[in-house]
Amino acid sequence: MTVRIILASQSAIRRTLLENAGIATEVMPARIDEDAVRSALLADGASTRDIADALAEMKARKIGERHMDALVIGCDQVLDLDGRIMSKPQTPQDAHAQLTKMRGTVHKLLSAAVIYSDGRPVWRHVGVVQMQMRDVSDGYLDDYIARNWDSIRHSVGAYKLEEEGVRLFERIAGDHFHVMGLPLLEIITFLTARKDLPA
């Protein structure tokens, strides 16, 4: 039996990763007020890991409760710099400020996914990657942001590893797919174990 899989995300890279792996998906972005949820969870003392997981679950639940016949994948990615969450930059100045704080340091990317079936969560995972950023110059940051603003404005931390952003880093410890915002190998393992994908 072919299972219906819905990705509750508007991320083009997540959809591409799934489709490149031969996993056909429908895309139905879940509209939630992520900033409000994140702020409330932070006020309650939630960890960055719990915040990533909660946001992924909220997205999966919103679509999953309306499409009980499908497996719904909700995702979220959080950038943790010494316990502080860095968001998508709103302006080039925001991007410069974020990158200035992160250069020469290690931050964590937490990539969460939750899968709903029959209106309830049946699987979850949070992958963590350690990202060591180079101590790049102000001049390079200015030029980098000017060249890449249209792309990086949609990414937490103001970089995309699959683009010029890779030049910001000297070491990465963890799964490449987690950096891209999707624990793909873990999702494939789950779907294969359920026999939703051929082994």
Secondary structure by P-SEA (a helix, b strand, c coil): cbbbbbcccccaaaaaaaaaacbbbbbbbbbcaaaaaaaaaaaacccaaaaaaaaaaaaaaaccccccccbbbbbbbbbbcccccccccccaaaaaaaaaacccbbbbbbbbbbbbccccccbbbbbbbbbbbccccaaaaaaaaaacccccccccccccccccccccccccccccccccccaaaaaaaaaaaaccccc
